């Protein structure tokens, strides 16, 4: 599914008349930062899987939901309840 979506985005991008005017520098930098963070996270996970025991690494990796909720609570002052967690 991801490949079809990416192919659709490439098709739309290359068939637009104003190819370079619809990307701002801010959006390109934000997209690059998000992509870099995703790459580094995946690389860290693969490194952890090769060096550590599978059960420990996958257990720690599963805590990303809790870490995200805690960051939202601390940084964005989100209200946490059992339904949101």
MOHUQUI-V840497 format. One record per helix or strand. SS is the DSSP state (H for helix, E for strand). FROM is the first residue (numbers start at 1). TO is the last residue. If there is no record, write none. Layout:
ss=SS from=FROM to=TO
ss=SS from=FROM to=TO
//
This chain:
ss=H from=2 to=14
ss=H from=25 to=51
ss=H from=54 to=61
ss=H from=64 to=75
//
